[in-house]
Amino acid sequence: MKQKPMYPSLVLRAGLRFGACVLVLGLTACASPGYRAPVEDRKAVVTAARPAATTAPATGTTAGTVPAAEGSALKPPPPGIENAGKPGYYTVRPGDTLIRVGLDNGQNWRDIARWNGLDNPNIIEVGQVLRVVTPSVDPSAVVARPVAAAGRVENRPLDGVAVPAAAAAAAAAAAAPSAGAEAVAASAPIAAGPRDPEGEPNWMWPAAGPVATGFDELKSKGLAITGKAGDPVLAAADGRVVYAGAGLRGYGNLVIVKHNATYLTAYAHNQTLLVKEDQAVRRGQKIAEMGNSDADRVQLHFEIRRQGKPVDPARLLPVR
């Protein structure tokens, strides 16, 4: 009897063995460290996309549509926000310091810190609302008098004796009796507006040098008086020092004197300060030496602020 060849069974066995090897090799390749499974790739994509969800929304959307991250707390509103926009209150802007707030509102920065219960006066935040009038004053009753209402305050002699308007007119009439009533009226000083209850300061020039730059409410906010390094800088009127230091950018070594409830004066770019905060000063007292701190030349930058608003010192100082 003729025996049948075994080739088909051998081929079948070889095929099965080859398929098993291919399956084993495939599983081994899947477990290799160099292989990144699609599931891992998806995780990587999701992880990379998460920060983008917390960035600022595109134009036309609102920040409120982006959900907050889990576990994060909403930032509380700035202190005093309930008083925003009310008279007698000031909303802190970017770049503000308490010294700047005091200067712009005609107040001692230490008083503002006390009125607002600031534990650290060096820390104020944008949007914070500060009380800038004394607690004994009703903020709603505070109405800043416009600078124009003051008119041109009469110039006073350097000896400190003020000449009343009526006396000046009478003296002019005696000196030129033929000039007539019109000439007498023209010689009288322009009437001043409402005066501070503490009295108008008896102004004098704070330095002897020439004026290099006049007043500009938007730019200089005061007068630039030139001189030599070390020239004396004098208090323009009686008052009390509310700041002495270099903490206000653009002013260098600065002295600020508060004269009454209405007026402050500022003396900037000094090379040496000779007074301290809370020190009483007299009109004509040397309070600093002229310099060029935070300036490109030796000069005194001098400001007069009426209720925090810069006014032209040349309209208040005596005629030289």
C-alpha positions in Angstrom: 0.0 0.0 0.0 1.4 3.4 -1.0 2.0 5.8 1.9 0.7 9.4 1.6 3.2 12.2 2.0 3.3 14.2 5.2 4.0 17.6 3.6 0.5 19.1 4.2 0.8 18.4 8.0 4.3 19.8 8.1 3.2 22.9 6.3 0.3 23.3 8.7 2.5 22.9 11.7 5.1 25.3 10.3 2.4 27.8 9.6 1.0 27.6 13.2 4.5 28.0 14.6 5.2 31.0 12.4 1.9 32.7 13.4 2.7 32.1 17.1 6.1 33.7 16.7 4.7 36.7 14.9 2.1 37.2 17.8 4.8 37.0 20.4 7.0 39.4 18.6 4.1 41.8 18.2 3.3 41.7 21.9 7.0 42.2 22.8 7.1 45.3 20.5 4.1 46.7 22.2 5.8 46.5 25.6 9.0 48.2 24.4 10.0 51.5 26.3 10.5 53.3 23.0 6.9 52.9 22.0 4.3 55.5 22.9 0.8 54.2 22.9 -2.0 56.3 21.5 -3.6 56.6 24.9 -0.4 58.1 26.3 -0.3 60.6 23.4 -3.8 61.7 24.2 -2.9 62.3 27.8 0.0 64.4 26.7 -2.2 66.5 24.4 -4.8 67.0 27.2 -2.1 68.0 29.7 -0.5 70.5 27.3 -3.9 72.0 26.6 -4.8 72.7 30.2 -2.8 75.9 30.8 -4.4 77.4 27.6 -7.8 77.2 29.2 -6.8 79.6 32.0 -5.3 82.3 29.9 -7.1 85.5 28.9 -10.1 84.8 26.7 -10.0 85.8 23.1 -11.5 89.0 21.8 -15.3 88.9 22.0 -15.4 86.6 25.0 -15.6 87.4 28.7 -13.2 86.3 31.4 -16.2 84.9 33.4 -16.7 82.2 30.8 -13.5 80.5 31.8 -14.1 78.2 34.8 -11.7 78.7 37.7 -9.3 76.0 38.5 -10.3 73.5 41.1 -9.4 74.5 44.6 -8.6 78.2 43.7 -10.3 81.0 45.6 -11.7 84.2 44.1 -9.6 87.3 44.8 -11.4 89.5 47.3 -12.3 93.0 46.2 -9.9 95.8 47.1 -10.3 97.4 50.6 -12.7 100.3 50.7 -14.3 99.6 47.3 -17.7 100.5 48.7 -16.5 104.2 48.9 -15.3 104.4 45.3 -16.2 107.7 43.7 -17.4 109.3 46.8 -16.1 112.8 47.8 -13.2 112.7 50.2 -12.0 109.3 48.9 -9.3 108.4 46.5 -9.0 105.2 44.3 -5.4 104.0 44.1 -4.0 103.8 40.5 -1.0 101.9 39.1 2.3 103.4 40.2 0.8 105.2 43.2 2.6 105.4 46.6 1.1 106.8 49.8 3.5 109.8 49.4 2.1 110.5 46.0 -1.5 110.1 47.2 -0.8 112.6 50.0 0.8 115.1 47.7 -2.0 114.9 45.2 -4.7 115.3 47.9 -2.9 117.9 50.0 -2.5 115.6 53.0 0.2 114.2 55.2 0.8 110.6 54.1 1.0 109.5 57.7 -2.5 110.9 58.4 -3.8 109.0 55.4 -2.3 105.8 56.7 -3.8 106.4 60.2 -7.3 107.3 58.8 -7.4 104.1 56.8 -5.9 101.8 59.4 -2.9 100.7 57.2 -0.6 98.4 59.1 2.1 98.8 56.5 1.9 102.1 54.6 4.2 100.7 51.9 1.6 98.3 50.8 -1.4 99.6 48.9 -3.1 97.9 45.9 -4.6 99.2 42.7 -8.3 99.8 43.1 -8.0 100.3 46.9 -10.1 103.2 48.1 -8.5 105.5 50.7 -10.1 108.2 52.8 -8.1 111.4 52.2 -9.9 113.8 54.5 -9.8 113.9 58.3 -12.5 111.8 60.0 -13.8 114.9 61.7 -14.9 116.2 58.3 -17.9 114.9 56.5 -16.5 113.7 53.2 -19.8 114.4 51.4 -19.4 118.1 52.4 -15.9 118.4 51.0 -16.0 120.3 47.8 -12.7 121.3 46.3 -12.6 125.0 45.5 -11.5 125.6 41.9 -8.1 127.2 41.5 -9.6 129.9 39.3 -11.6 131.1 42.3 -8.4 132.3 44.0 -7.6 134.7 41.2 -4.3 136.5 41.6 -3.5 136.7 45.3 -1.9 140.0 46.1 1.9 140.1 46.3 3.3 140.7 49.7 6.5 142.5 50.7 9.4 140.4 51.9 9.1 141.8 55.4 5.9 139.8 55.8 3.5 142.8 56.2 0.5 142.4 54.0 -1.0 145.4 52.3 -4.8 145.3 52.4 -6.5 146.1 49.1 -8.2 149.3 50.4 -4.9 150.6 51.8 -3.2 150.0 48.5 -5.9 151.8 46.6 -5.7 154.8 49.0 -2.0 155.0 48.7 -2.2 154.9 44.9 -4.8 157.7 45.0 -2.5 159.8 47.2 0.4 159.3 44.9 -1.4 160.3 41.8 -4.5 162.4 42.6 -5.0 163.5 39.1 -5.2 160.0 37.7 -8.9 159.7 38.6 -11.0 156.9 39.9 -10.2 154.6 37.0 -6.5 154.7 37.6 -7.1 154.1 41.4 -9.2 151.0 40.6 -6.7 149.7 38.1 -3.9 150.0 40.7 -5.7 147.9 43.3 -4.8 144.2 43.5 -7.2 141.7 42.1 -9.5 140.5 44.8 -8.7 137.0 46.1 -11.3 134.3 46.4 -12.3 132.6 49.6 -9.4 132.4 52.0 -8.4 129.5 54.1 -9.8 129.8 57.7 -6.2 129.5 58.9 -5.1 132.4 56.8 -3.3 132.8 53.5 0.4 131.8 53.8 2.9 134.6 53.7 4.8 133.5 50.7 8.4 134.1 49.8 10.7 132.8 47.1 12.4 129.5 48.1 15.6 130.2 46.1 17.4 133.2 44.7 18.2 131.9 41.2 16.5 132.6 37.9 13.4 130.7 36.8 14.4 128.4 33.9 11.1 126.7 33.3 7.7 128.2 34.1 4.5 126.5 35.4 2.7 123.9 33.3 -0.1 122.0 35.0 0.3 118.9 32.7 4.1 118.7 32.6 6.3 120.6 35.1 3.5 121.4 37.7 5.9 124.0 39.2 8.8 126.2 38.6 12.4 125.2 37.9 14.7 127.6 39.7 18.4 127.2 38.7 21.5 127.8 40.8 24.7 126.2 42.0 25.0 122.9 43.9 24.7 123.7 47.5 22.7 126.9 47.2 20.2 127.3 50.0 16.6 126.1 49.6 14.3 128.0 51.9 10.8 127.3 53.3 8.4 129.5 51.3 6.1 130.0 54.4 5.6 128.7 57.9 4.6 125.1 58.1 5.4 121.6 59.1 7.4 119.0 57.2 5.2 116.1 56.2 7.8 114.3 54.0 11.6 114.3 53.7 13.2 111.6 51.6 13.7 110.2 48.1 10.6 107.9 47.8 8.8 109.7 45.0 10.1 108.9 41.6 11.1 111.9 39.5 11.6 114.2 42.4 14.9 113.1 43.8 15.6 114.2 47.4 12.3 115.9 48.2 10.9 118.0 51.0 7.1 118.5 51.4 5.8 121.2 53.8 2.2 121.5 54.8 1.3 125.1 55.6 -2.4 124.8 56.5 -5.5 122.8 55.5 -5.2 124.2 52.0 -1.6 124.5 51.0 1.4 122.2 50.5 4.8 123.1 49.0 7.3 120.7 47.4 11.0 121.2 47.0 12.7 118.6 44.7 16.1 117.6 43.3 18.1 118.6 46.4 21.5 117.3 47.1 21.1 117.5 50.9 18.0 117.6 53.1 18.3 119.5 56.4 14.9 118.8 58.0 13.0 115.8 59.2 9.4 114.7 59.0 7.0 116.4 61.5 9.5 119.2 62.1 8.1 122.7 62.3 9.8 125.2 59.9 9.6 129.0 59.7 9.4 131.1 56.6 12.9 131.6 55.1 14.4 128.7 57.1 17.0 126.8 55.2 15.5 123.3 54.7 17.8 121.8 52.0 20.7 122.5 49.6 20.1 122.7 45.8 21.3 119.8 43.7 20.5 117.6 40.7 19.1 114.4 42.3 16.9 112.7 39.7 17.5 115.6 37.4 19.8 116.5 34.5 20.9 119.8 35.9 21.3 121.6 39.2 17.9 123.1 40.0 15.1 123.4 42.5 11.8 122.1 41.3 9.2 124.1 43.4 5.5 123.4 43.6 2.6 125.0 45.4 -0.4 122.7 45.7 -3.8 124.1 46.7 -6.0 121.2 48.1 -3.6 118.9 46.2 -3.9 120.6 42.9 -0.8 122.3 41.4 -1.1 126.0 41.0 1.3 128.5 39.4 3.7 129.7 42.1 4.4 132.8 40.2 0.8 134.0 40.9 1.3 133.7 44.6 5.0 134.6 45.2 6.0 138.3 45.7 7.3 140.2 42.6 11.1 140.1 42.5 
